[in-house]
Amino acid sequence: MAGVINKIKAIILNIGKYSVRGLYILGSYVIPVNDKIILFESSNGRNFTGNPKSIYEEILNQGLDEEFKCVWVFTNTNTEINGNAIKVKKSFFKFLYYTLRSGAWVFDSRHLYYLRKNKKTKYIQTWHGTPLKKLALDMDYIDMSGNQDISIYHDDFKKNTALWEYLISQNSYSSEIFKRAFDFKGEMLEIGYPRNDILINKNNPEDIDEIKTSLNIPKDKKIILYAPTWRDNEYYEKGEYKFATEMDFDKMYNELKDDYILIVKFHYLVKENIDWSKYDDFVIECDADWDIQELYLISDMMITDYSSVMFDYSILKRPMLFFTYDLENYKNNLRDFYFDMVAEVPGPICETNDEMIDFIKNYTEEDYASEFGEKYKKWNEKFNPFDDGNASKKIIELIRNKR
């Protein structure tokens, strides 16, 4: 058998003469699974981040990289990672080989439609957030990178999720939505998100100071994190979206620069090249490799809109502002919501820059607690009941378990 495996591997890794798709299908019948190989992918291969990263780093923390061969999928294999994992380029020969050979897949988004999974391979879908806006089969319309056919989108989603064996959920609210919206029939893992382990385990002055030092973030001002989502109908090409915002950065700079730093974190689907130099040290654009969980920890407050970052950040119980300048259009024409956002979010809804700046300049902990404290309590009871700092460990136990 070893000889057959080596021959098939040599053919798949060889450039050229053969139909890659045909060889891949052939390999899916003859290449056996090795349960000591784990295949990781986050943000569709764009970054080293999210739930897969946290699970991988826990493997390193436990010294299990001697037991497991870890393989990371990237669109750019120059992406820096911890440890000694193998890096493979998405859609290339080594990537295809490891999709067949790996004993576990750990992905946080849908996989490529043509991938084949051995029945012995554990597919752990971590997903990437608790939903506010409607997902997948719950969507009645779509305007996403020019794809207008909602029935095709639904069919493609169902084919993808049919291979998911395990799906991580941050809360029971998500579990019910995922089962329906993803047509998910596997095992729901209600354990909280691995990426949020750090928010429980490193929420202390020493670790926060260390993160600021590593990212070269000034320590003499308060930090605001601005982390908006993308807009389905504002894009350059398929999978590359515009930085859609009506934030008045000139006004923010003039009003807040003496006391605050604004860190701008694009959604991973957003592709922009903006010159922020005129804002001196007020605006800091994230490097694509910066981990947003670390940015949560160092931020004193966060501004978002309809992004699922609101669910993770609220674990820290710090102030959140919701800059929803396009609320009605977004809700009615792009994505409807699963709940009444205005009624439930534990922070001010700001439709203008002036409202947002006024809140920030006049904010006090006492006033915030008085106005939003009860909302915040109910919010965390609903959306963050499972996050306990141990989600990554639980996934590793599942991978090591032979069931």
C-alpha positions as CSV (number, residue, x, y, z in Angstrom):
1,M,0.0,0.0,0.0
2,A,2.9,2.4,0.8
3,G,4.2,2.0,-2.7
4,V,0.8,2.8,-4.2
5,I,0.5,5.9,-2.0
6,N,3.9,7.2,-3.0
7,K,3.1,6.7,-6.7
8,I,-0.2,8.5,-6.5
9,K,1.4,11.3,-4.5
10,A,4.2,11.6,-7.1
11,I,1.7,11.9,-9.9
12,I,-0.4,14.4,-8.1
13,L,2.6,16.5,-7.2
14,N,4.0,16.3,-10.7
15,I,3.4,19.2,-13.1
16,G,1.7,18.6,-16.2
17,K,0.7,15.9,-18.4
18,Y,-2.4,14.7,-16.6
19,S,-5.9,16.1,-15.9
20,V,-5.6,17.5,-12.4
21,R,-9.3,16.9,-11.7
22,G,-9.0,13.3,-13.0
23,L,-6.0,12.6,-10.8
24,Y,-7.7,14.1,-7.8
25,I,-10.7,11.9,-8.3
26,L,-8.5,8.9,-8.7
27,G,-6.6,9.8,-5.6
28,S,-9.8,10.1,-3.6
29,Y,-10.3,6.3,-4.1
30,V,-6.8,5.1,-3.3
31,I,-5.1,7.5,-0.9
32,P,-5.9,6.5,2.7
33,V,-6.5,8.9,5.5
34,N,-3.8,9.6,8.1
35,D,-5.5,10.6,11.4
36,K,-2.3,12.4,12.5
37,I,-2.6,15.0,9.8
38,I,-4.8,18.1,10.3
39,L,-5.7,20.5,7.5
40,F,-6.4,24.1,8.6
41,E,-7.9,27.0,6.6
42,S,-9.2,30.4,7.8
43,S,-10.8,33.3,5.8
44,N,-10.8,31.2,2.7
45,G,-7.0,30.9,2.8
46,R,-6.5,34.7,3.0
47,N,-5.2,34.9,6.6
48,F,-3.8,33.1,9.6
49,T,-6.5,34.0,12.0
50,G,-9.8,33.1,13.7
51,N,-11.0,29.8,15.2
52,P,-8.6,27.6,13.2
53,K,-5.6,29.7,14.3
54,S,-6.6,29.4,18.0
55,I,-7.0,25.6,17.7
56,Y,-3.7,25.3,16.0
57,E,-1.9,27.4,18.6
58,E,-3.4,25.3,21.4
59,I,-1.8,22.3,19.7
60,L,1.5,24.1,19.9
61,N,0.9,25.1,23.5
62,Q,0.2,21.5,24.4
63,G,3.3,20.3,22.5
64,L,1.1,18.2,20.2
65,D,2.9,19.3,17.1
66,E,5.1,16.3,17.7
67,E,2.0,14.0,17.5
68,F,0.3,15.8,14.6
69,K,1.4,17.0,11.2
70,C,-0.4,20.4,10.8
71,V,-1.0,21.7,7.3
72,W,-2.2,25.3,6.6
73,V,-3.9,26.4,3.4
74,F,-3.1,29.9,2.0
75,T,-3.7,31.8,-1.1
76,N,-0.3,33.4,-0.4
77,T,2.2,30.9,1.2
78,N,4.4,33.8,2.4
79,T,1.9,34.3,5.2
80,E,3.8,34.0,8.5
81,I,2.6,31.4,11.0
82,N,3.8,30.1,14.4
83,G,5.4,26.7,14.7
84,N,6.5,24.4,11.9
85,A,3.3,23.6,10.1
86,I,3.5,22.9,6.4
87,K,2.1,25.7,4.2
88,V,0.3,24.8,0.9
89,K,-1.1,27.0,-1.8
90,K,-4.8,26.8,-2.2
91,S,-6.0,24.8,-5.3
92,F,-2.5,23.5,-6.0
93,F,-1.3,19.9,-6.1
94,K,0.0,19.6,-2.5
95,F,-3.2,21.2,-1.2
96,L,-5.3,18.6,-3.1
97,Y,-3.2,15.8,-1.8
98,Y,-3.6,16.9,1.8
99,T,-7.4,17.3,1.4
100,L,-7.4,13.5,0.7
101,R,-4.7,12.5,3.2
102,S,-5.7,14.5,6.3
103,G,-7.6,13.0,9.2
104,A,-9.3,16.3,10.1
105,W,-10.3,19.4,8.3
106,V,-10.6,22.6,10.4
107,F,-12.1,25.4,8.3
108,D,-14.0,28.5,9.2
109,S,-15.8,29.2,5.9
110,R,-17.2,27.1,3.0
111,H,-14.7,24.8,1.2
112,L,-14.0,24.8,-2.5
113,Y,-16.9,23.1,-4.3
114,Y,-14.9,20.4,-5.9
115,L,-13.1,19.1,-2.8
116,R,-13.7,15.4,-1.9
117,K,-13.7,14.3,1.7
118,N,-12.9,10.7,2.8
119,K,-15.6,9.3,5.1
120,K,-12.9,8.8,7.7
121,T,-11.9,12.4,7.7
122,K,-13.4,14.6,10.5
123,Y,-14.7,17.8,9.1
124,I,-14.9,20.4,11.9
125,Q,-16.5,23.6,10.6
126,T,-15.9,26.4,13.1
127,W,-17.7,29.1,11.1
128,H,-16.8,32.7,11.8
129,G,-19.4,34.4,13.8
130,T,-22.8,34.6,15.5
131,P,-25.3,35.9,12.9
132,L,-27.1,39.2,13.1
133,K,-27.8,39.4,9.4
134,K,-29.5,36.6,7.6
135,L,-27.5,33.7,6.2
136,A,-27.6,31.2,3.4
137,L,-31.0,29.5,3.0
138,D,-32.7,32.2,5.1
139,M,-31.8,34.8,2.5
140,D,-34.6,35.7,0.1
141,Y,-32.5,37.8,-2.2
142,I,-28.8,38.3,-2.9
143,D,-26.6,41.0,-4.4
144,M,-23.1,39.6,-3.9
145,S,-20.3,40.1,-6.4
146,G,-22.8,40.1,-9.3
147,N,-24.4,36.7,-8.4
148,Q,-28.1,37.4,-8.5
149,D,-29.5,33.9,-8.6
150,I,-30.6,33.0,-5.1
151,S,-31.7,29.4,-6.0
152,I,-28.2,28.6,-7.2
153,Y,-26.7,30.2,-4.1
154,H,-29.0,28.1,-1.9
155,D,-28.1,24.8,-3.8
156,D,-24.4,25.5,-3.6
157,F,-24.6,26.1,0.1
158,K,-26.5,22.9,0.8
159,K,-24.0,20.9,-1.2
160,N,-21.2,22.4,0.8
161,T,-22.7,21.9,4.3
162,A,-23.7,18.3,3.5
163,L,-20.0,17.4,4.2
164,W,-19.8,19.2,7.5
165,E,-19.8,16.7,10.4
166,Y,-19.3,19.1,13.3
167,L,-20.2,22.8,13.6
168,I,-19.1,25.0,16.4
169,S,-21.7,27.3,17.9
170,Q,-21.2,30.3,20.2
171,N,-24.7,30.1,21.7
172,S,-28.1,28.3,21.4
173,Y,-29.5,31.2,19.4
174,S,-26.9,30.4,16.7
175,S,-27.4,26.7,16.9
176,E,-31.1,27.0,15.9
177,I,-30.2,29.4,13.0
178,F,-27.3,27.3,11.7
179,K,-29.5,24.1,11.7
180,R,-32.0,25.8,9.5
181,A,-30.0,28.3,7.4
182,F,-27.2,25.8,6.7
183,D,-29.5,22.7,6.4
184,F,-27.0,21.3,8.9
185,K,-27.6,17.7,10.0
186,G,-24.3,16.9,11.8
187,E,-23.3,17.4,15.4
188,M,-23.6,20.9,16.9
189,L,-20.7,21.7,19.3
190,E,-22.1,24.3,21.7
191,I,-18.7,25.2,23.3
192,G,-18.2,28.9,22.4
193,Y,-15.6,30.0,19.9
194,P,-11.9,29.0,20.2
195,R,-10.8,32.4,19.0
196,N,-12.4,33.9,22.1
197,D,-10.3,31.8,24.5
198,I,-7.8,34.6,24.6
199,L,-10.5,37.1,25.7
200,I,-11.0,35.1,28.9
201,N,-7.4,34.0,29.4
202,K,-5.5,37.2,28.6
203,N,-7.8,39.9,29.7
204,N,-5.3,41.4,32.2
205,P,-3.0,44.4,32.3
206,E,0.2,42.5,31.7
207,D,-0.9,40.7,28.6
208,I,-2.6,43.7,27.2
209,D,0.5,45.8,27.7
210,E,2.5,43.1,25.9
211,I,0.2,43.1,22.9
212,K,0.4,46.9,22.6
213,T,4.2,46.6,22.7
214,S,4.3,43.9,20.0
215,L,2.0,45.9,17.7
216,N,3.8,49.2,18.4
217,I,0.6,50.8,19.7
218,P,1.1,54.0,21.7
219,K,0.1,53.6,25.4
220,D,-0.6,57.2,26.3
221,K,-4.1,57.4,24.6
222,K,-7.3,55.5,24.7
223,I,-8.0,53.2,21.8
224,I,-11.1,52.9,19.6
225,L,-11.4,49.9,17.3
226,Y,-13.4,50.5,14.2
227,A,-14.5,47.2,12.7
228,P,-17.3,47.5,10.2
229,T,-18.6,44.7,8.0
230,W,-18.7,44.7,4.1
231,R,-21.6,45.6,1.9
232,D,-22.8,42.9,-0.5
233,N,-23.4,45.3,-3.4
234,E,-20.2,47.3,-3.1
235,Y,-17.3,45.4,-4.7
236,Y,-14.5,45.5,-7.2
237,E,-14.8,41.9,-8.4
238,K,-16.0,38.6,-7.0
239,G,-14.7,38.2,-3.4
240,E,-13.1,41.7,-3.2
241,Y,-15.3,44.3,-1.6
242,K,-14.9,48.0,-1.1
243,F,-14.4,49.7,2.3
244,A,-17.9,51.1,2.6
245,T,-18.3,53.8,5.2
246,E,-19.5,57.3,5.7
247,M,-17.3,57.9,8.7
248,D,-15.9,61.5,8.5
249,F,-12.3,60.8,9.4
250,D,-11.4,64.5,9.1
251,K,-13.9,65.3,11.8
252,M,-13.0,62.4,13.9
253,Y,-9.3,63.5,13.7
254,N,-10.0,67.1,14.6
255,E,-12.3,66.2,17.5
256,L,-10.6,63.2,19.1
257,K,-6.9,63.1,18.2
258,D,-5.8,64.6,21.5
259,D,-7.2,61.7,23.6
260,Y,-7.8,58.8,21.2
261,I,-6.2,56.5,18.6
262,L,-8.5,55.0,16.0
263,I,-7.6,51.5,14.8
264,V,-9.3,50.6,11.5
265,K,-9.8,46.9,10.9
266,F,-11.1,45.9,7.5
267,H,-13.3,42.8,7.0
268,Y,-11.2,40.1,5.5
269,L,-13.2,40.3,2.2
270,V,-12.4,44.1,1.9
271,K,-9.6,45.1,-0.4
272,E,-8.5,48.7,-0.2
273,N,-5.3,50.8,-0.3
274,I,-6.0,54.0,1.5
275,D,-3.4,56.7,2.4
276,W,-4.0,57.5,6.0
277,S,-0.9,59.7,6.4
278,K,-2.7,63.0,6.8
279,Y,-4.2,61.7,10.1
280,D,-0.7,61.4,11.6
281,D,-0.8,58.9,14.5
282,F,-4.5,59.1,15.0
283,V,-5.6,56.5,12.5
284,I,-3.8,53.1,12.5
285,E,-4.7,50.7,9.7
286,C,-4.3,47.1,10.7
287,D,-1.8,44.9,9.1
288,A,-3.8,42.1,7.5
289,D,-2.0,39.7,9.8
290,W,-3.1,41.4,13.0
291,D,-5.4,39.2,15.1
292,I,-8.7,41.0,15.8
293,Q,-9.0,39.2,19.2
294,E,-5.8,41.0,20.3
295,L,-7.2,44.3,19.0
296,Y,-10.3,43.7,21.2
297,L,-8.1,43.3,24.2
298,I,-6.2,46.5,23.7
299,S,-9.3,48.6,22.8
300,D,-11.2,50.8,25.2
301,M,-14.3,50.8,23.1
302,M,-15.4,49.6,19.7
303,I,-17.3,51.1,16.8
304,T,-19.0,48.6,14.4
305,D,-22.2,48.4,12.3
306,Y,-23.7,45.0,11.5
307,S,-20.6,42.9,12.0
308,S,-20.6,39.8,14.2
309,V,-17.6,41.4,16.0
310,M,-20.2,42.7,18.4
311,F,-20.8,39.3,19.8
312,D,-17.2,38.5,20.5
313,Y,-16.3,42.0,21.8
314,S,-19.1,42.0,24.3
315,I,-17.4,39.2,26.2
316,L,-15.1,42.0,27.5
317,K,-18.2,44.1,28.6
318,R,-16.6,47.2,27.2
319,P,-18.5,50.0,25.4
320,M,-19.7,49.5,21.9
321,L,-21.1,52.1,19.4
322,F,-23.1,51.2,16.3
323,F,-22.5,53.5,13.4
324,T,-25.5,52.6,11.3
325,Y,-25.8,55.4,8.7
326,D,-27.4,53.0,6.2
327,L,-29.6,51.0,8.5
328,E,-32.8,51.0,6.6
329,N,-31.2,50.4,3.2
330,Y,-29.0,47.6,4.6
331,K,-31.9,45.9,6.3
332,N,-34.4,46.3,3.5
333,N,-32.2,45.9,0.4
334,L,-29.1,43.9,1.4
335,R,-29.5,41.7,4.4
336,D,-32.5,41.5,6.8
337,F,-31.8,40.8,10.5
338,Y,-32.6,37.9,12.7
339,F,-33.6,40.3,15.6
340,D,-34.4,43.9,16.2
341,M,-30.9,45.3,16.3
342,V,-32.0,48.8,17.5
343,A,-33.9,47.3,20.5
344,E,-31.3,44.8,21.6
345,V,-27.7,46.0,21.1
346,P,-26.1,47.2,24.3
347,G,-24.8,50.5,23.0
348,P,-25.9,53.7,21.2
349,I,-27.2,53.5,17.6
350,C,-25.5,56.4,15.8
351,E,-26.7,57.4,12.4
352,T,-24.5,60.5,12.0
353,N,-20.8,61.3,12.7
354,D,-21.9,64.1,15.1
355,E,-23.9,61.6,17.2
356,M,-21.0,59.3,17.4
357,I,-18.4,62.0,18.2
358,D,-20.7,63.5,20.9
359,F,-21.1,60.1,22.6
360,I,-17.3,59.5,22.6
361,K,-16.4,62.9,24.0
362,N,-19.0,62.8,26.7
363,Y,-18.8,59.1,27.6
364,T,-18.5,58.1,31.3
365,E,-18.6,54.6,32.6
366,E,-21.4,55.5,35.0
367,D,-23.6,56.9,32.3
368,Y,-23.0,53.9,30.1
369,A,-23.8,51.4,32.8
370,S,-26.9,53.3,33.7
371,E,-28.2,53.4,30.2
372,F,-27.0,50.1,28.8
373,G,-26.0,47.9,31.8
374,E,-29.2,45.9,31.9
375,K,-29.2,45.4,28.1
376,Y,-25.6,44.3,28.3
377,K,-26.4,41.7,30.9
378,K,-29.2,40.2,28.9
379,W,-27.1,40.3,25.7
380,N,-24.3,38.3,27.3
381,E,-26.7,35.8,28.8
382,K,-28.1,35.2,25.3
383,F,-25.0,35.4,23.1
384,N,-22.0,34.4,25.3
385,P,-23.1,31.6,27.7
386,F,-20.6,29.0,26.5
387,D,-17.3,30.9,26.1
388,D,-15.2,29.8,29.0
389,G,-11.6,29.9,27.7
390,N,-11.4,26.2,26.9
391,A,-13.0,25.8,23.4
392,S,-9.7,25.1,21.7
393,K,-8.9,22.3,24.1
394,K,-12.3,20.7,23.5
395,I,-11.8,20.7,19.7
396,I,-8.4,19.0,20.2
397,E,-10.0,16.4,22.4
398,L,-12.5,15.7,19.6
399,I,-9.7,15.4,17.0
400,R,-7.7,13.0,19.2
401,N,-10.8,10.9,19.9
402,K,-11.2,8.1,17.5
403,R,-14.9,8.2,17.2
